[in-house]
């Protein structure tokens, strides 16, 4: 290493701290990938999105109807292994002793190539998943509407208080009705009837005329649409970050995986 150092721009062999810094950065990719694929797996369980699924692909050998997110499961598993790498480099760095022993050799020979091979496999997996990801807007809408009556309760309390009601009393009234409606959904498998309960309770009469307008999902998404457009839209930070690599993104084919 000392012999090669000048040609690499170094005056001497690098400290093992460099290995740790690089491992931490690459490990961050693993954490991000696991977060993405974890969300995909949860949303797939709710049937809101699905991975690409080949025409003759088998999702489960026992349950033919299943469409398991096997690509995300694969990336998730690889990411877990990648995230474990920094610990080895930290232990190597901290245990080098004053004389700088050679006990770092074996772990570096194994983990440096392994780390980058894992990163490559993860990126290939993400490329394949995101290229063919399927979204089901109607299913998403259905699940939003299931929870929407609960989501409007804060607005109801605020409007009741504005009309002169006690906040504590308003909170208690809506709490009782919400739990009753929740019990119907969970114990009886029936639709959420919270709005009907509110409309039949005289305490909530001041907001009866506004309930239908409150049941607009867009009132409860905050700035999420604006934020996505700002960062991911034309001229946003994401586009600027990708600009140096746009040729590779647009001209290369999507990674193929065997599932």
N, C-alpha and C positions, 0 to 999 in steps of 0.2 A: 504494500500500500504506500509506503514512504517513497519508493521508487517511482510510482505512478502519480503521486500527488501533484508535482509541478505541471504535468500535462493536463490535469483536471482543474488547474487554477488555484490549488492549495499549496502552502509551503510545507505542510507536514500532514500526517494522517489525521483524519477528522476525529473529533470526540464522538463517543457513542451517543451523546446527547442528540446528535443529528438524526440518528436512527429513530430515537424516541419522538422527535418533532415530526418526522415524516410519518411514523406509525400513527401518531395521534391524528394527523390530517386525514390519512387514508381511512382510519377507523371512523372518522366523522361521516365519511361516505356510507359506511356500513350502517351507522345509526339512522341516517336519513332514509336509506333504502328500506330498512326494517320498519320505520314509521310509515312510509308510503304503502308498503305491502301489507302491513298490519291493518291500515285503514281499508285497503281494498278487500281484504279477507272479511272484515266486519260488514262492509257494505254489500259484499256478495252474499253473506249469510242472510241479510235483509232483502236480497233480490233487487237492490237498487242499481248495482252495476255488475258486470261480469268480465272476466278475462276473455281474450280471444279463445274460441272453442272450435276445434276442427270438426268437420262433418261426421267423421267416424271415431272421434275421440271418446274414450271411456272414462267417465268421471269417477266411477267406483266399481270395483269388480263384484261387489255384493248388491249394491243399490243402483240399478241402471239409470234411474231418473236424475242422479246427482251430477252436478257440474262443479266439482271441487276446483278452487283456485290453485291448481298445482304449481303454476309458474310462480305465483306470489309466495307459496309455501317454500319453494326451492330458494328463492332469493332471500326470504326471511331466515332460512337456515344458514345460508352462506354468510349473511350479514352478521349473524350471531358469532360465528367463528372469526370473522374479520375484526369485530369489536374487541375480541379477547387478545389481539396481538400486542397492543401497547404495554400490557403488563409484563410480557417477556422482555421487551426492550428496556423498560424501567428497571427491572431487576438486574439486567445486564449492566446498565449504566451505574447503578448504585453499588454494585459489587465488584467494581473494577480494581479496587485497591490502589495504593500509591504507585506500585511498580507496573500497573497495567498488565494484567495477565491475559492469557489467550483463551480463557474460558468463554469468551463471547463468540468464538468461531463457529461452533456447532449451531447455536441458536440463530445466528445471522444467516448461515447457509440454508437453514430450513425456512425461517420465517420471512426473510425479505422477498424471495421469489414467491412463496406461498401467499404473502400479503397482496402482491400485485396481481397474481393469478385469480385470487378471490375477487378483487376489485373489478377485474375484467369480466369475470363470469357474472357478477352482480349487474354491471352496466349492460351487458348483452341481454340479460333477463329483463331488466327494466325497459330496454329498447323494444323488445318483443311485446311486452305487456301493454305499454302505453300506445303502441302503434295500432293495436286492435281492440282497445278497451271499449266495451259497450255500456251505454248509460240508458236507464229506463226512466224517463221523466214522469210517466204516469204513476209508476210505483212510488217514486219519491213524493209526488204530490199526494198520493193516498196516505203515506205515512205522516206527512206534514199535517194533513187534515185530521188525522187521528189525535194528534197532540195539540192542535191549534186551540181548542177550547181551554186547555190549561194555560197556554201561552198568553191568552188575553187577560188573565186574572189580575196581573199587575196594573194594566191600563184601567180595568174596572175599578180597582181600589182607588186609583188616582182621581178618576172622574167622580166617584162617590164622595171623596174627601172634598173635592172642588165644589160639590153641591151642598156641602155642609155636614156630611156624616162624620162620625168619629172614625179615625183611621184604625184604631184598635178593634172597634166593633165591625168595621168593614172587612178587616183581615180575618176575623173569626168567622164571620158569616160565609165568606168565600172559601175558607179552609174547610169548613164542615161540608159544604156542597161538593167541593173538589174531591174530598175523600170518599164521599158517597158515590160520585160518578166513577172514580177510580175502582171502587169495589165492584161496580157493575161490569166494568170492562174486564177486570181480572178474574172475578169469581163466576160470572155468567157468560163471558165471551160476547157481550153485547156492545153496540157502538157507544161512543162517549156521549152521554146525554147531559153534560154540564150546562150547556146553553139553555136547554129546555128547563132545567131546574132553576136557573137564574130567572128565566122569564115567568116562572110560576111563583116566585118568591117576592112579596111586596117590598121587602127591604131594598131590592135592586131596581125598583120602578124608575128612579131617576135616570138609569142608563139603558132601559129597555129599547128606546128608540135608536140607540147608537150601537147596539150589539152587532147587527149585520155588517156595519162598516168596519167594526173592529176585527171581523173575521177575514181580514186580508193579510195573507202571509207576508207580503212585502213590507208591512209595517213593523215586522219583527226581525228583519235581517240586518238592521243597522247599516253600516257603511260597507258591508262585504262586497257588494257589486262594484262600488266605486274603487275599492282597494284593489280588487282583482284587475279591473280595467287599467288602473294607474300603473300597476307593476307588471302586468302581463300583456297589456295592450300595445298598440303601435307606438314606438318611441319610448316605451317604458324601460325600466332597469333590466328586465329579463332579456328583452330584445338586444339591448346594448351589450350585455354580457355574452350573448350567443353570437354576436356579429363576427368575431374573429374565426368562429368555427362553422359558420353557416354553410360553407361549401361542403364540408364533410357531412353535415346534417342532411342537406338536400340531395347530394349526389350519391350517397351510399345506400345500400339496400338494408332493409330491416333484418336484424339477426333472426335466424331460424332456430327453434328449439324442438327437441324431440320430447314429446310428452306421452 
